[in-house]
Amino acid sequence: MLMAPYRKKTALRPAGNTGFSLLEVLVTIVILLIGLLGLAGLQARALSSQMESYQRSQALILLQDMASRINANRKNASSYVTPVPQYLGTGTSYSIPTDCTTAAAGQPRDFCEWNNALLGAAETQGVANNVGAMIGARGCIYQTLAPASGVVAIYSIVVAWQGLNNTAAPIVVTTPPSPANCGLGLYKDRSGATQEALHRVVTLPIGIADLN
């Protein structure tokens, strides 16, 4: 009696499961890409916040620097006032010597050195790239209360710069000048339009007493 050859039976895969593993891989890749994009956005936001924090800390250092200079020359404090719309720093209209040692001691030399600090001369990168200050740094000094016999004169030291992201625009008051007057209308967005929401200011009021 002839026997039919033995054939191994194989289980048939249901047609509905074909390609199911590949679909799972594709879904996993999509989810992974979304997560990586979110991580990249978070990293960019962190770097932006870090830069904003750095600029603000530099501005506070510059405020204290000029406050110390005025206190050291308090008899001539009124000579430090910068009338609106004048300022020191980026694009200043003041005549600032290249070498501050050639400037007269007192207010002229203080203005020269503070102007250079606003331009970032405290830290350089490469041959002549000043990186020790803020973007578009400008400094102003306003008198909010005039000196009189027995009265403390009040001055506001202001540092302005350009931020990286839009925030609330500073409030402008003309009399006496408010901190927002420093750098007003000088900060622009990528399209070249004036954008006060990018305008950052910090101020430090100081009192100079009449000791006569």
C-alpha positions as CSV (number, residue, x, y, z in Angstrom):
1,M,0.0,0.0,0.0
2,L,1.4,3.3,-1.1
3,M,1.5,6.0,1.5
4,A,1.1,9.7,0.6
5,P,4.2,11.8,1.5
6,Y,3.9,13.6,4.9
7,R,3.4,17.3,4.6
8,K,3.8,19.7,7.6
9,K,0.7,21.6,8.2
10,T,1.2,25.4,8.8
11,A,-1.2,27.6,10.5
12,L,-2.7,30.2,8.3
13,R,-2.3,33.8,9.4
14,P,-5.5,35.7,9.4
15,A,-5.6,38.2,6.5
16,G,-6.6,41.0,8.8
17,N,-3.3,41.0,10.8
18,T,-1.1,41.6,7.7
19,G,1.2,44.6,8.2
20,F,0.0,45.3,11.8
21,S,3.6,45.5,13.2
22,L,4.7,48.0,10.6
23,L,1.7,50.3,11.5
24,E,2.8,50.2,15.1
25,V,6.3,51.2,14.2
26,L,5.0,54.2,12.1
27,V,2.7,55.3,15.0
28,T,5.7,55.1,17.4
29,I,7.9,57.2,15.1
30,V,5.2,59.9,14.8
31,I,4.8,60.1,18.6
32,L,8.5,60.2,19.0
33,L,8.8,63.1,16.5
34,I,6.1,65.1,18.2
35,G,7.9,64.6,21.5
36,L,11.3,65.7,20.0
37,L,9.7,68.8,18.5
38,G,8.2,69.7,21.9
39,L,11.6,69.2,23.5
40,A,13.2,71.4,20.9
41,G,10.6,74.2,21.5
42,L,11.2,73.9,25.3
43,Q,14.9,74.2,24.8
44,A,14.5,77.3,22.6
45,R,12.2,78.9,25.2
46,A,14.7,78.1,28.0
47,L,17.5,79.7,26.0
48,S,15.4,82.8,25.4
49,S,14.5,83.1,29.1
50,Q,18.2,82.7,30.0
51,M,19.1,85.5,27.6
52,E,16.4,87.8,29.0
53,S,17.6,87.1,32.6
54,Y,21.2,87.8,31.6
55,Q,20.3,91.1,30.0
56,R,18.3,92.2,33.0
57,S,21.2,91.3,35.4
58,Q,23.6,93.3,33.2
59,A,21.3,96.3,33.3
60,L,21.1,96.2,37.1
61,I,24.9,96.2,37.3
62,L,25.0,99.2,35.0
63,L,22.5,101.1,37.2
64,Q,24.5,100.5,40.3
65,D,27.7,101.6,38.5
66,M,26.3,105.0,37.5
67,A,24.6,105.5,41.0
68,S,28.1,105.0,42.5
69,R,29.6,107.5,40.1
70,I,26.9,110.2,40.9
71,N,27.3,109.6,44.6
72,A,31.0,110.1,44.3
73,N,30.5,113.5,42.6
74,R,27.3,114.5,44.4
75,K,28.1,118.2,44.3
76,N,27.8,118.1,40.5
77,A,24.9,115.6,40.3
78,S,22.8,117.8,38.2
79,S,25.4,117.8,35.4
80,Y,24.7,114.1,34.9
81,V,21.1,114.7,33.7
82,T,20.5,113.6,30.0
83,P,17.7,115.7,28.5
84,V,15.0,113.8,26.6
85,P,15.6,112.4,24.0
86,Q,19.4,112.2,24.5
87,Y,21.0,109.1,25.9
88,L,24.3,107.3,26.3
89,G,25.1,103.9,24.7
90,T,24.0,102.6,21.3
91,G,23.8,105.4,18.8
92,T,24.4,108.2,21.3
93,S,24.5,111.8,20.1
94,Y,27.1,112.7,22.8
95,S,30.6,113.3,21.8
96,I,32.5,110.5,23.5
97,P,36.3,110.2,23.2
98,T,37.8,106.9,22.1
99,D,40.2,107.0,25.1
100,C,38.3,107.8,28.3
101,T,41.6,108.7,30.1
102,T,41.7,111.9,27.9
103,A,38.3,113.0,29.3
104,A,38.2,115.4,32.2
105,A,37.7,113.8,35.6
106,G,34.2,113.8,37.0
107,Q,31.1,113.8,34.8
108,P,32.9,113.8,31.4
109,R,34.9,110.7,32.3
110,D,32.0,109.0,34.0
111,F,29.9,109.5,30.9
112,C,32.6,108.1,28.7
113,E,33.2,105.0,30.8
114,W,29.5,104.4,31.3
115,N,28.9,104.8,27.6
116,N,31.5,102.1,26.9
117,A,30.0,99.8,29.5
118,L,26.6,100.2,27.8
119,L,28.3,99.2,24.5
120,G,29.6,96.0,26.2
121,A,33.2,97.0,26.4
122,A,33.6,95.1,29.7
123,E,33.7,91.8,27.8
124,T,34.9,91.2,24.3
125,Q,34.8,88.3,21.9
126,G,37.3,88.0,19.1
127,V,39.2,91.1,18.1
128,A,36.7,93.9,18.6
129,N,33.3,92.4,19.3
130,N,31.8,93.8,22.6
131,V,29.5,91.3,24.2
132,G,29.4,92.5,27.8
133,A,26.0,94.3,27.7
134,M,22.5,94.0,26.3
135,I,21.0,94.3,22.8
136,G,20.7,98.0,21.9
137,A,21.7,99.1,25.4
138,R,21.0,102.8,26.2
139,G,21.3,104.8,29.4
140,C,19.5,107.9,30.6
141,I,19.5,110.0,33.8
142,Y,16.5,112.1,34.6
143,Q,15.8,114.6,37.4
144,T,12.4,113.9,39.0
145,L,12.7,116.4,41.8
146,A,14.9,119.5,41.5
147,P,17.4,120.3,44.2
148,A,16.6,123.1,46.7
149,S,17.9,124.2,50.1
150,G,17.3,121.5,52.6
151,V,15.6,119.3,50.1
152,V,16.8,116.0,48.6
153,A,17.1,116.1,44.8
154,I,15.8,112.9,43.2
155,Y,17.4,111.4,40.1
156,S,16.3,108.4,38.1
157,I,19.0,106.3,36.5
158,V,17.5,104.3,33.6
159,V,18.9,101.6,31.4
160,A,16.9,100.4,28.3
161,W,17.5,97.6,25.9
162,Q,15.7,95.3,23.4
163,G,14.1,92.1,24.6
164,L,13.7,88.9,22.6
165,N,9.9,88.4,23.1
166,N,7.0,90.8,23.2
167,T,5.8,91.8,26.6
168,A,3.7,94.8,27.9
169,A,5.0,98.1,26.6
170,P,6.4,100.5,29.2
171,I,4.1,103.4,30.2
172,V,5.3,106.8,29.0
173,V,4.9,109.9,31.1
174,T,6.4,113.1,29.8
175,T,6.6,115.3,33.0
176,P,8.8,114.4,34.7
177,P,10.3,112.0,32.2
178,S,9.4,108.4,32.9
179,P,11.9,105.5,32.4
180,A,10.0,104.6,29.2
181,N,11.3,107.8,27.6
182,C,14.7,106.2,27.5
183,G,15.0,104.5,24.1
184,L,11.4,105.3,23.2
185,G,10.6,104.4,19.6
186,L,14.1,103.0,19.0
187,Y,13.4,99.2,19.2
188,K,12.1,97.4,16.2
189,D,10.9,93.9,15.3
190,R,12.1,91.8,12.5
191,S,10.0,93.6,9.9
192,G,11.6,96.9,10.9
193,A,8.5,98.3,12.6
194,T,8.8,100.1,15.9
195,Q,7.7,97.7,18.6
196,E,7.4,99.0,22.2
197,A,6.6,95.5,23.4
198,L,10.3,94.7,22.9
199,H,11.3,97.8,24.9
200,R,12.8,96.8,28.3
201,V,13.7,99.3,31.0
202,V,14.9,99.2,34.6
203,T,15.4,102.3,36.8
204,L,17.0,103.2,40.0
205,P,16.0,106.3,41.9
206,I,18.6,108.0,44.0
207,G,18.4,110.9,46.4
208,I,21.1,113.5,46.6
209,A,20.8,115.6,49.8
210,D,21.8,119.3,50.0
211,L,24.4,119.1,52.8
212,N,25.3,122.9,52.8
